[in-house]
Amino acid sequence: SMVGANPTPVAWGETPSAIKQGVADALDPSVGALYVFGFKDILSHVTFTQAVPDSQVYSMNLEWFNSLPPDVQEGIEFAGEITTQQNLAKVPAARAYAMAELTKSGVAFHSLTDDQLAEWQDAGGYQRSEWDEFKVDLAGSMETFSALEEAAGTMGRYYVHDA
């Protein structure tokens, strides 16, 4: 609502019909999801706002992991590192393929100019106080959120291009 929208939760399985019927006129998943879940014949435009639409998360029970011998723990951590690198290596090609297929169906892609992006961020960005309650709920405290914010702004060894 900060950016002028009227957000309405729609079950993912009902999203195509909601778009077709005009109940919803925008959504915010990744480009790959738009292609994989059949939105190529439904959407006309995709605008990139530098949001992070999805991520890969690998999890396991910490108590179980800690009960394992150190060499097994090391093997699991190594396998996780390899899996992460292999996954990230495939993202650009998968994203480009999804965009090419959506483009063939007439979907137009738009990237915001620096001025447009600044306007978008000013209107609804995480720096706004309206997000503070969510920051505390998700991070536990504003201090922890600030540490996560700093980490997010620090270039690490992993990188995926976002158009």
N, C-alpha and C positions, 0 to 999 in steps of 0.2 A: 504493500500500500504506500510505502514511502516514495516509490518511483511512479506512482499514479496508476497502479494496477489494482484489481480487485481479486486477491488470491482466493482460490476456491480449491480445496482438496478434492482430487478425483482419483479413484482407485486406478492403478496403472492399467489393468485390463480393460477399463472403460474409457481410457484416454482417447483412443482413435475415434470412437463414436462421439465423445464430447467435443472433439475438434470438428468433426464433420457436421455436427448439429449446431455448432456455434455456441455451445454451453461454455466452452473454453476456446480462447484464441491464441494462447501461447503456452509453452511448456519449457522446462529447463533441464533436460537430460543431455548426455554426451552425444556427439554426432554419430558415434558408433552405435549407440542404442537406438537412435532415430532410424538408422538404416536396418539394423538387425530386427527391430520390432515392427517393421513395415510402414513407416511414416512417409516413405518416399512419394506416395501418391496422395498424401493428405496435406503436407506442408508446402508452403510456397517460399518462405524465407527463414533463414537462420542467421541470427546476429550474435557475434562473439563479444561477450562482455568481460572476458578474463575471469569468469567464475570457474570454480573447480567442480565439474559436474559429477565426477566419480573418482574412485581410487581403488587400488588393490590392497586388501588387508589379509594378512595371514595370521591366524591365531591358534593358540593351543592352551590347554590347562597348565597354569604356571606351577601348581603343586606337583602335577605329573612330570612336567619337564624337569623341575628341580630334583625329583627323585631318581632321575636317570644318571648313569655313570657319566663322568665328564667327557669321555671320548664320544659317547652317543650324543650328548648335548652339542658338542662341537660339530659333529656330523650333521645334525639337524640345522644348526645355524649356518653352516656352509651351504647346505642344500637350499635354504631359504635365500641366501645371498645370490646363488646362481639362478634360482627361479625368478627373483626380482629383476636381475639383469636381463634374462631372456625375455621376460614379459615386457619390460620397457623398450627393448630393442624392436619389438613387433608393433608398438603403438603407432609410430609415424606411418608405416605402411598400411596398417589397418584403418587408421583415420583417413588417410588419403583415398583409400579404396571406397570407404563409406561416403566421403564427400563427392567422389567422382560418380558414384552410382546415384546419389541424391541429385547431383547436377544434371545427369542424363534425364531425370524425371522432371526437371524444370525448377528444382529448388535453387534459390539464389542465396549466396553467402555474403555476409556483410561484417567487416571489422570496423570497430569504432575508431575515429580519429583520436588523437591525444586529448583534444578539447571535449569531444563527446564522452570519452571515457572518464575524464575528470568530472564532468557534469553528472554522469551516472553514479560515480563513487560518492560525490557530494550529496546526492539525493538519497542513496540507500546503503552506502558503504558501512563497513564494520566499525568505523570510528564514531558513528553516531551513538548517542547515549541510549537510544531505543534498544540497542543490542546488548546492553550491559547485563541484563538479567540472564540472557542466553549464554553470555560469556562465562558468567559465574556458574550457571547450571552445568555447562559442558566442561569447563576447565577447573572448576572448584574454587577459583578466586580470580580477581582481576590481576593479581601479581603473576599467577601461573599463566593467564591468558597473555600478559605482556611478554613473558618468556617465550611462549609459543609463537607470538607475533614476531619477535626478534628472530627466532629460529626459521620461521617461514620466509623472512627476508634475507636469509643467509644462503648464498649459493652453495649447494652441497655437491656431491659427486654424481647425483642423478639428475637428469634433465629430460623433460618431454616438451617439445615445442607446442605452443597453443596459438592458433591463428588469431 
